[in-house]
Amino acid sequence: MTAIFTFLATRPELLTFLLVGIGSVVGLASIRGVALGSAAVLFLAIAFSAWAKAAGVDLAIPGLVANVGLALFCFAVGISSGASFFHALRRSTSVLAVSFFAICFGGVVAFALAKPFGLTLEQAAGTYAGGVTNTPALVAAGGSAEATVGYSVAYIFGVIGVILVINLALRKRHEDADTPSPLISLDVRVERTDEPTIGDLEAEQNRQINITRIRRTESGPSAVPADTDVLQVGDVVTVDGAQTHVEAAATALGHRSSHRLVLDRRYLDFRRVTISQPAIVGIPISDLKLEETYNATIARVRRGDVDMVANPQLVLQLGDRVRVVAPRDQIPVVSAYLGDSSRGMSNINPAALGIGMALGFALGSITFPSPSGASVSLGGALGCLIVGLVMGYVGRVGTVITTLPFTASTVLSEFGLLLFLAQAGVKGGSMVTQAFVSGTWLRFVGLGACVTLGVALVTYFGQRSINKMGGLRLSGTLAGTQSHPALLSYANGRTDFDFRVSDGYTTVYPLAMITKIVVGTVLGMFL
């Protein structure tokens, strides 16, 4: 086996992809429905590197691999979550406050329990950084050899411990109060006599419905209504949208009709179309002027695996699949206008990717002094996350699209994550060996577990009790508070990439990264 280790030590590219491949296979195995997913790459790399170290061989993967991989992951997550992040930020003050308190609580635990665990404050500071899986916090605390060993040992439980709490959060996810209502389509016969307009009715339901068809007479043609069309007694309309709002609209209008307008395709037809035309990306649906130009409407938008109501202010992204309702002869015209090419789902938009990553690395390289004497920076990962969030929110600058398709973002984030985990695991495995040799590993594990579980459980109970957060969003919030991409990947794997998981992650991640750096700096002041 020593010969294999020696060979791999000279072939870091082979070692990287060997760990990615085998680790991903291991991650597919599940016990009682629970699988590690991408996190298995990290644990395999730690074990493999420690085994090699015990055999006298030092394995290493260039740090550039991890830096680029983690930055790519953060940029892709940010750019796909930009719009929802800034919307959530306006209503998430208490969510951020809970995560901020939890991270600071972890620092207090590390400081208070250092002496009982027989560790120096230097070792405790490194153990805190490992317990919250944050390398910049280790640097801010001084980054000495003793602190680094504590960081490496505590890092392992920093991932495992939060996985346990994420499973706790997801245990009753089917009871989440913030579960979106499923989308349905319902034909309704109008009985109201006050003659509301289509726009008035949609506004009554907070734009969570679309009136996609209207038939004025019993045997007459169906048409796509305009916002200004007035509803009259006897009209039959198709109401599409969130179930609770559709049923409320049906009650307000009249009663369910036995007719199914969607089956009458003599005049109107519908088709699922992929958004791939750059000219229409990054602008609201209302600005497309489909009704005025083509007598057409968009009923729903599917992004990734999530269906959304096509309200007028929804901004379209590359790769979105939209359900278009239009006259039969206009369907091909509208499809061509929107693009309808599968390239829209996989185009990585290299201009936005390259410029965005460059800006992220530039932002992350800005340094500022800390009381410990070390220069601290945001780092490329946090810099790329911030730039990605802004670019995802902006959507486009002039004719330049600043977003990536959801599918492409998912692929890039997963690839970047795997590269990071392979390098981080190999690096951590060699350091873990030092802790076992010194005999202090149990004390590091004990204090690190107290820090990790302290932060995770304060986050769990605080978000549950104060913010009434559902399990899906909470799983992402836990991963974001811990600021570890493997945890987000794990939660995504357990939830089929439910959008609430990434929303929770991106909402708290920037604050968590900055807070850990500050706490690490404060701990470093006591050394």
C-alpha positions in Angstrom: 0.0 0.0 0.0 3.0 2.3 0.7 3.9 2.1 -3.0 0.4 3.2 -4.0 0.5 6.1 -1.5 3.9 7.1 -2.9 2.6 7.0 -6.5 -0.4 9.2 -5.6 1.8 11.7 -3.8 3.4 12.5 -7.1 0.0 12.6 -9.0 -2.2 15.1 -7.2 -4.6 15.3 -10.2 -5.1 11.6 -10.1 -5.6 11.6 -6.3 -8.1 14.4 -6.5 -10.5 12.7 -9.0 -9.9 9.3 -7.4 -11.2 10.7 -4.1 -14.1 12.5 -5.8 -15.2 9.3 -7.7 -14.9 6.8 -4.9 -16.2 9.2 -2.3 -19.3 10.0 -4.4 -20.0 6.3 -4.7 -19.6 5.9 -0.9 -22.0 8.9 -0.5 -24.7 7.0 -2.3 -25.0 4.4 0.4 -27.7 5.1 2.9 -28.5 3.8 6.4 -32.2 4.1 7.3 -32.7 6.5 4.4 -29.8 8.7 5.4 -26.8 9.1 3.0 -23.8 11.3 3.3 -23.8 12.5 -0.3 -20.9 14.8 -1.2 -19.8 14.9 2.5 -18.5 11.3 2.0 -15.7 12.7 -0.2 -14.4 14.8 2.8 -14.4 11.9 5.2 -12.9 9.5 2.7 -10.1 12.0 2.0 -9.4 12.5 5.7 -9.2 8.7 6.3 -7.1 8.1 3.2 -4.7 10.9 4.0 -4.3 9.8 7.7 -3.7 6.2 6.5 -1.0 7.5 4.2 0.6 9.6 6.9 0.7 6.6 9.2 2.6 4.8 6.4 5.1 7.6 6.2 3.8 9.2 3.1 2.5 12.8 2.9 -0.3 13.2 0.4 -1.2 16.7 -0.8 -3.5 18.4 -3.3 -2.5 22.0 -4.3 -4.4 24.6 -2.3 -5.4 26.3 -5.5 -7.7 23.4 -6.2 -9.6 24.0 -3.0 -9.6 27.8 -3.4 -11.1 27.7 -6.9 -13.5 24.9 -6.0 -14.9 26.6 -2.9 -15.1 30.0 -4.7 -16.9 28.4 -7.7 -19.3 26.7 -5.3 -20.1 30.0 -3.5 -20.4 32.0 -6.7 -22.8 29.5 -8.2 -24.9 29.3 -5.0 -25.0 33.1 -4.8 -25.9 33.8 -8.4 -28.8 31.3 -8.3 -30.1 32.7 -5.0 -29.5 36.4 -5.5 -33.1 37.5 -6.1 -34.6 35.4 -3.2 -31.7 36.4 -0.9 -32.4 40.2 -1.0 -36.1 39.6 -0.7 -35.5 37.4 2.3 -33.0 39.9 3.8 -35.7 42.5 4.2 -37.7 40.2 6.4 -34.9 38.2 8.1 -33.5 40.5 10.8 -34.6 38.1 13.6 -33.2 35.1 11.7 -29.8 36.8 11.3 -29.9 37.8 15.0 -30.4 34.2 16.1 -27.5 32.9 14.0 -25.3 35.8 15.2 -26.0 35.0 18.8 -25.4 31.2 18.2 -22.0 31.8 16.7 -21.0 34.2 19.5 -22.2 31.6 22.0 -19.9 29.1 20.5 -17.0 31.5 21.1 -18.0 31.9 24.8 -18.2 28.1 25.1 -14.6 27.7 23.7 -13.2 30.3 26.1 -15.1 29.1 29.2 -14.3 25.4 28.7 -10.7 25.6 27.7 -9.3 25.2 31.2 -11.7 22.4 32.2 -10.7 20.5 29.1 -7.0 21.1 29.9 -6.3 23.1 26.8 -4.5 26.4 26.4 -6.5 29.4 25.0 -4.4 29.1 21.8 -5.6 25.5 21.4 -9.2 26.5 22.3 -9.2 29.2 19.7 -8.2 26.7 17.0 -10.7 24.2 18.3 -13.4 26.9 18.0 -12.5 27.5 14.4 -12.7 23.8 13.7 -15.9 23.4 15.6 -17.5 26.0 13.4 -15.5 24.8 10.3 -14.1 28.2 9.5 -10.5 28.6 8.3 -10.6 32.5 8.3 -11.4 32.3 12.0 -8.3 30.2 12.6 -6.2 32.8 10.8 -7.8 35.6 12.8 -7.0 33.8 16.0 -3.3 33.6 15.1 -3.1 30.3 13.2 -0.3 28.7 15.2 0.7 25.1 14.9 -1.2 24.1 18.2 -4.3 26.0 17.1 -4.2 24.3 13.7 -4.1 20.8 15.2 -7.1 21.7 17.4 -8.8 23.0 14.3 -8.2 19.8 12.3 -9.6 17.5 15.0 -12.6 19.6 15.8 -13.4 20.1 12.1 -14.5 16.5 11.6 -17.2 16.7 14.3 -18.0 20.2 13.1 -19.5 18.5 10.0 -20.9 15.3 11.6 -22.5 17.1 14.5 -24.4 19.5 12.3 -25.5 16.6 10.1 -27.2 15.1 13.1 -29.0 18.4 13.9 -30.0 18.8 10.2 -31.6 15.3 10.4 -33.4 16.5 13.5 -34.7 19.6 11.6 -35.9 17.5 8.6 -37.6 14.9 10.8 -41.0 16.6 10.6 -40.5 18.7 7.4 -43.9 17.5 6.1 -45.4 19.7 8.8 -43.7 22.9 7.7 -46.0 25.9 7.8 -44.2 27.6 5.0 -44.7 24.8 2.5 -45.9 26.4 -0.7 -49.3 25.5 -1.9 -49.3 23.2 -5.0 -50.2 24.7 -8.4 -53.5 23.7 -9.9 -55.7 24.7 -12.8 -59.5 25.1 -12.4 -62.3 26.1 -14.7 -64.8 28.5 -13.0 -68.2 29.8 -14.1 -68.7 33.4 -13.2 -71.7 34.4 -11.1 -70.5 37.7 -9.8 -72.5 40.7 -10.9 -70.1 43.5 -10.0 -68.1 42.9 -13.3 -64.5 42.8 -12.0 -61.6 43.0 -14.4 -59.2 40.2 -14.9 -56.5 42.4 -13.3 -58.7 43.2 -10.3 -59.3 39.5 -9.7 -55.6 38.5 -9.9 -54.7 41.4 -7.6 -57.3 40.2 -5.0 -55.3 37.0 -4.7 -51.9 38.8 -4.5 -51.0 37.8 -8.0 -50.8 34.2 -7.0 -53.2 33.2 -9.8 -53.4 33.7 -13.6 -56.6 33.8 -15.7 -55.2 32.0 -18.7 -58.4 31.4 -20.7 -61.9 32.9 -21.1 -65.0 31.7 -23.0 -67.8 34.1 -23.3 -70.5 31.9 -24.8 -71.4 28.2 -24.3 -69.9 27.1 -27.6 -67.8 30.1 -28.5 -64.0 30.2 -28.9 -61.7 30.4 -26.0 -59.3 33.4 -25.8 -56.4 34.7 -23.7 -57.9 37.5 -21.6 -56.2 40.9 -21.1 -56.0 42.5 -17.6 -58.6 45.1 -18.6 -61.2 42.5 -19.8 -64.4 42.7 -17.7 -65.8 39.4 -16.3 -69.6 38.9 -16.9 -72.1 36.5 -15.5 -72.0 33.2 -17.5 -68.3 33.5 -18.5 -66.1 30.4 -18.0 -62.5 31.1 -17.1 -59.5 29.0 -16.4 -57.8 29.9 -13.1 -54.2 28.7 -12.7 -52.0 29.1 -9.7 -51.5 28.2 -6.0 -54.2 25.9 -4.8 -55.4 28.0 -1.9 -55.6 31.1 -4.0 -57.3 29.3 -6.9 -59.9 27.9 -4.6 -60.5 31.3 -3.0 -60.8 32.9 -6.4 -63.3 30.2 -7.5 -65.4 30.9 -4.4 -65.3 34.7 -5.0 -66.2 34.3 -8.7 -69.0 31.7 -8.7 -68.6 27.9 -8.9 -66.5 25.2 -10.4 -67.5 24.5 -14.0 -67.9 21.0 -15.5 -66.2 22.4 -18.7 -62.5 21.8 -19.3 -61.3 24.6 -21.6 -57.8 23.2 -21.8 -59.2 20.2 -23.7 -60.6 22.5 -26.5 -57.4 23.2 -28.5 -59.2 24.4 -31.6 -58.4 28.1 -30.9 -55.9 28.1 -28.0 -53.0 25.8 -27.4 -50.2 25.6 -24.7 -46.6 24.5 -24.7 -43.7 24.3 -22.3 -40.9 26.6 -23.7 -37.3 26.9 -22.5 -36.0 30.5 -22.0 -32.8 30.7 -24.0 -33.1 34.0 -25.8 -30.6 36.4 -24.0 -32.6 39.5 -24.9 -35.5 38.6 -22.6 -33.4 37.3 -19.7 -33.3 39.4 -16.5 -36.5 41.4 -17.2 -40.0 40.9 -15.6 -42.6 39.0 -17.4 -44.8 42.1 -17.7 -42.1 43.8 -19.9 -42.4 41.0 -22.5 -45.7 42.4 -23.7 -46.9 39.0 -24.8 -50.6 39.8 -24.5 -50.3 42.9 -26.7 -48.0 41.4 -29.3 -49.0 37.8 -29.5 -52.3 37.5 -27.6 -50.4 35.1 -25.4 -49.7 34.6 -21.7 -47.3 32.7 -19.4 -49.2 30.7 -16.8 -46.3 29.1 -14.9 -42.5 29.1 -14.6 -40.5 26.0 -13.7 -37.0 26.7 -12.4 -35.1 23.6 -11.5 -37.7 21.3 -10.0 -39.9 24.1 -8.6 -43.0 25.4 -10.3 -43.9 29.1 -9.7 -46.9 31.3 -10.5 -45.9 33.6 -13.4 -46.8 36.9 -11.7 -46.0 40.0 -13.8 -42.9 41.0 -11.7 -41.2 37.6 -11.8 -37.8 38.0 -13.6 -37.0 35.3 -16.1 -33.7 33.5 -16.1 -31.8 31.4 -18.7 -33.0 27.8 -18.5 -36.5 28.6 -17.1 -39.2 26.5 -18.6 -42.5 28.4 -19.0 -46.0 27.2 -19.8 -47.2 29.5 -22.7 -50.9 29.8 -23.6 -51.6 31.3 -27.0 -53.6 31.0 -30.2 -52.5 27.9 -32.1 -50.9 29.9 -34.9 -48.9 32.0 -32.5 -47.4 29.2 -30.5 -44.4 28.7 -32.9 -43.9 32.5 -33.0 -43.9 32.9 -29.2 -41.6 29.8 -28.9 -39.0 31.4 -31.3 -39.3 34.7 -29.4 -38.5 33.0 -26.1 -35.7 30.9 -27.6 -36.9 27.3 -26.8 -33.4 25.8 -27.0 -32.0 23.3 -24.6 -28.8 25.3 -24.6 -30.6 27.8 -22.3 -30.5 25.2 -19.6 -26.7 24.4 -19.8 -25.1 27.7 -21.0 -22.7 28.6 -18.3 -22.5 32.2 -19.5 -18.7 32.4 -19.5 -18.7 36.2 -19.5 -20.7 36.5 -16.3 -18.8 33.5 -14.7 -15.3 34.9 -15.5 -16.0 38.5 -14.6 -18.0 37.6 -11.5 -15.3 35.2 -10.2 -12.6 37.8 -10.9 -14.5 40.5 -9.0 -15.1 38.0 -6.1 -11.5 37.1 -5.8 -10.6 40.8 -5.9 -13.1 41.6 -3.1 -11.9 38.7 -1.0 -8.3 39.8 -1.3 -8.8 43.1 0.5 -7.1 42.8 3.9 -7.6 44.5 7.2 -5.5 44.3 10.4 -6.6 42.3 13.5 -5.6 42.8 17.1 -3.6 39.6 17.0 -1.3 41.2 14.4 -2.4 39.0 11.5 -3.9 40.4 8.3 -7.5 39.2 7.8 -9.4 39.2 4.6 -12.9 38.0 3.6 -11.4 35.3 1.4 -12.2 34.4 -2.2 -15.1 32.2 -1.2 -17.0 34.9 0.7 -16.0 37.5 -1.9 -17.4 35.3 -4.7 -20.6 34.6 -2.8 -21.2 38.4 -2.3 -20.6 39.2 -5.9 -22.7 36.2 -7.0 -25.6 37.4 -4.9 -25.4 40.9 -6.4 -25.2 39.6 -9.9 -28.1 37.2 -9.4 -30.2 40.0 -8.0 -29.3 42.5 -10.8 -30.0 40.0 -13.6 -28.6 42.1 -16.4 -26.6 45.3 -17.0 -27.7 46.8 -20.4 -27.4 43.9 -22.8 -25.1 41.8 -20.6 -26.8 39.0 -18.6 -25.4 38.6 -15.1 -27.0 35.3 -14.2 -26.5 31.7 -15.0 -29.1 29.1 -15.8 -30.3 27.2 -12.7 -29.1 23.9 -14.1 -25.7 25.2 -15.0 -25.4 26.8 -11.5 -26.2 23.5 -9.9 -23.6 21.6 -11.9 -20.9 24.2 -11.2 -21.6 24.4 -7.5 -21.5 20.6 -7.2 -18.2 20.3 -9.1 -16.6 23.1 -7.2 -17.7 21.6 -3.9 -16.2 18.2 -4.7 -12.8 19.7 -5.5 -12.9 21.6 -2.3 -13.8 18.6 -0.2 -11.1 16.4 -1.7 -8.3 19.0 -0.9 -9.7 19.9 2.5 -9.9 16.3 3.5 -6.4 15.4 2.4 -5.0 18.4 4.3 -7.1 17.6 7.4 -6.1 14.0 7.5 -2.4 14.7 7.8 -3.0 17.1 10.7 -5.4 14.7 12.5 -2.5 12.2 12.7 -0.5 14.8 14.7 -3.3 15.0 17.3 -3.4 11.3 17.8 0.4 11.1 18.2 0.3 13.9 20.8 -2.5 12.3 22.7 -4.6 15.4 23.0 -7.2 14.5 20.4 -9.9 13.5 22.9 -9.8 16.9 24.5 -10.0 18.6 21.1 -12.9 16.4 20.2 -14.7 17.1 23.5 -14.4 20.9 23.3 -15.1 20.9 19.6 -18.3 18.9 20.1 -19.4 21.4 22.8 -18.8 24.3 20.4 -20.4 22.6 17.4 -23.5 21.4 19.2 -23.8 24.6 21.2 -24.0 26.7 17.9 -26.2 24.2 16.1 -28.7 23.7 19.0 -29.0 27.4 19.8 -29.6 27.9 16.1 -32.2 25.1 16.0 -34.2 26.0 19.0 -33.9 29.8 18.4 -35.1 29.6 14.8 -37.9 27.2 15.8 -39.2 29.1 18.8 -38.5 32.7 17.8 -39.0 32.6 14.0 -41.2 29.5 13.7 -39.0 28.3 10.9 -39.9 25.1 9.1 -37.5 22.2 8.9 -36.5 22.6 5.2 -35.5 26.3 5.6 -33.9 25.4 9.0 -31.7 22.7 7.5 -30.3 25.3 5.1 -29.9 27.9 7.9 -28.0 25.3 10.0 -25.7 24.7 7.0 -25.2 28.4 6.5 -24.6 29.2 10.1 -21.9 26.5 10.1 -20.8 27.9 6.7 -19.8 24.5 5.3 -20.8 23.6 1.7 -20.9 19.9 2.4 -23.8 20.5 4.8 -25.7 22.4 2.2 -25.1 19.6 -0.3 -26.2 17.0 2.3 -29.4 19.0 3.0 -30.1 19.4 -0.7 -29.7 15.7 -1.2 -32.2 14.9 1.5 -34.7 17.4 0.2 -34.4 17.0 -3.6 -32.9 20.6 -3.8 -36.0 22.3 -2.3 -35.5 26.1 -2.8 -36.1 26.8 0.9 -32.9 25.0 1.8 -30.6 27.3 -0.4 -32.7 30.3 0.8 -31.9 29.5 4.4 -28.2 28.9 3.6 -27.6 32.1 1.6 -29.5 34.3 4.0 -27.2 33.6 7.0 -23.9 32.5 5.3 -22.3 36.0 4.8 -23.1 37.1 8.3 -21.9 33.8 9.7 -18.5 34.1 7.9 -17.9 37.6 9.1 -19.1 36.9 12.6 -16.7 33.9 12.9 -13.8 36.0 11.8 -14.7 38.6 14.5 -15.1 36.0 17.2 -11.7 34.4 16.1 -10.1 37.8 16.4 -11.5 38.4 19.8 -10.3 35.0 21.0 -6.9 35.9 19.6 -6.7 39.0 21.7 -6.6 36.8 24.9 -3.6 34.8 23.7 
